[in-house]
Amino acid sequence: MNTVSNGLAVVEKYLAIVLMIVMTAVMALAVLFRYFLNSPLSWAGEASVFLLTWISFIGGSLGLKYKAQASVTFLLDILSPKMRKTLLIIGYVLILIFMAVVLYYSYTWVFSSSTVSQKSNNLQIPMWIPFSAVPFGLSFAAVHILSHLSGLMRKEEGK
């Protein structure tokens, strides 16, 4: 599972880099056209919001991969190693349950007939494309959490 998580993280990093470069270029063009050419781009704001949404969900997934979230660990620090692992396992399982619920509803939402037929105002792209950031990001994050959980279980078995 760790190999899958690591491979997915590489793909996510490159995807995030490309999306950030594209968003930066779109915003720079928007400023150039609005203030220097006096001809604003109507689609730039919408494209930036869609790109930022994708970047946020991919970044959130990478944050889970590298355990980069802010956390208060004083309780974990005072517990015995066995209790610490038990608490971490419970935490990972709760995160996975939450993700499963949100994933179910996000896939239902993205593939609903109203979303599939809906188009964005300025870009005229199908709305399932920007909305897909939610299930994709959470699916990637679930893989990373499963990897952490399996690694924690292997440590426990190795003792």
C-alpha positions in Angstrom: 0.0 0.0 0.0 2.9 2.3 0.7 4.2 1.9 -2.9 0.8 2.9 -4.3 0.7 5.9 -1.9 4.2 7.0 -2.9 3.4 6.7 -6.6 0.2 8.6 -6.2 2.0 11.3 -4.3 4.4 11.8 -7.2 1.5 12.2 -9.6 -0.2 14.6 -7.2 2.9 16.7 -6.9 3.4 17.1 -10.7 -0.3 17.7 -11.1 -0.3 20.4 -8.4 2.8 22.0 -10.0 1.1 22.2 -13.4 -2.1 23.5 -12.0 -0.3 26.2 -10.0 1.7 27.3 -13.1 -1.5 27.4 -15.2 -3.4 29.4 -12.5 -0.5 31.8 -12.2 -0.4 32.3 -15.9 -4.2 32.9 -16.1 -4.1 35.4 -13.3 -1.2 37.2 -14.9 -3.0 37.4 -18.2 -6.1 38.6 -16.4 -4.2 41.5 -14.8 -2.4 42.3 -18.1 -5.6 42.3 -20.1 -7.6 44.3 -17.5 -5.1 47.0 -16.6 -2.8 47.3 -19.5 -5.0 46.4 -22.5 -8.3 47.6 -21.0 -10.0 44.5 -22.1 -10.8 42.1 -19.2 -10.9 38.4 -19.7 -14.4 37.2 -18.6 -13.3 33.6 -18.0 -10.2 34.2 -15.9 -11.9 34.4 -12.5 -13.9 31.3 -13.1 -10.9 29.4 -14.4 -8.8 30.5 -11.3 -11.5 29.3 -8.9 -11.7 25.9 -10.6 -7.9 25.6 -10.6 -7.7 26.7 -7.0 -10.3 24.1 -6.0 -8.3 21.3 -7.6 -5.0 22.5 -6.1 -6.7 22.7 -2.7 -8.0 19.1 -2.7 -4.7 17.8 -4.2 -2.7 19.7 -1.6 -5.0 18.5 1.2 -4.3 14.9 0.1 -0.6 15.5 0.0 -0.8 17.1 3.5 -2.3 13.8 4.7 0.4 11.8 2.9 3.2 13.8 4.7 1.3 14.3 7.9 1.7 18.1 7.5 -1.5 19.1 9.3 -1.2 21.2 12.5 -1.8 18.9 15.4 -1.8 18.9 19.2 0.0 15.8 20.4 0.4 16.3 24.1 -2.1 13.4 24.7 -0.2 11.1 22.4 3.1 12.0 23.9 2.1 11.0 27.4 0.5 7.6 26.4 2.3 4.3 26.3 3.4 3.1 22.9 0.6 0.5 22.8 -2.1 3.1 23.7 -0.6 5.6 21.3 -1.0 3.0 18.4 -4.5 2.2 19.5 -5.5 5.8 19.5 -3.9 6.4 16.1 -5.6 3.4 14.7 -9.0 4.7 16.0 -8.2 8.1 14.5 -7.4 6.7 11.1 -10.5 4.5 11.1 -12.7 7.5 12.0 -11.0 9.6 9.2 -11.7 6.7 6.7 -15.3 6.4 7.8 -15.8 10.2 7.4 -14.1 10.1 3.9 -16.2 7.1 2.9 -19.4 9.0 3.7 -18.2 12.2 1.9 -16.9 10.2 -1.0 -20.3 8.5 -1.4 -22.2 11.7 -1.5 -19.6 13.5 -3.7 -19.6 10.8 -6.3 -23.5 10.8 -6.2 -23.4 14.6 -6.6 -20.8 14.7 -9.4 -22.5 12.0 -11.5 -26.1 13.2 -10.9 -28.0 14.1 -14.0 -28.2 17.7 -13.0 -24.5 18.1 -12.6 -23.5 16.1 -15.7 -25.7 18.4 -17.9 -24.7 21.6 -16.3 -22.1 23.9 -17.9 -20.0 26.7 -16.4 -21.0 30.3 -17.2 -17.9 31.6 -18.9 -15.8 28.6 -19.9 -18.8 26.5 -21.0 -17.1 23.3 -19.7 -19.2 20.6 -18.0 -19.4 21.3 -14.3 -18.6 17.7 -13.4 -15.0 18.5 -14.3 -14.4 21.2 -11.6 -16.7 19.4 -9.2 -14.6 16.2 -9.6 -11.9 17.8 -7.5 -13.8 16.7 -4.3 -14.0 12.9 -5.1 -10.5 12.8 -6.6 -8.9 14.6 -3.8 -10.7 12.5 -1.1 -9.9 9.3 -3.0 -6.2 10.1 -3.1 -6.3 11.1 0.6 -8.1 7.8 1.5 -5.2 5.9 -0.2 -2.7 7.8 1.9 -4.6 7.2 5.1 -4.9 3.5 4.3 -1.1 3.5 3.7 -0.5 5.1 7.1 -2.9 2.6 8.8 -1.3 -0.4 7.2 2.1 0.9 8.2 0.9 1.3 11.7 -0.5 -2.2 11.8 2.8 -3.7 10.4 4.7 -1.9 13.1 2.4 -3.5 15.7 2.7 -6.9 14.2 6.5 -6.7 14.0 6.9 -6.3 17.8 
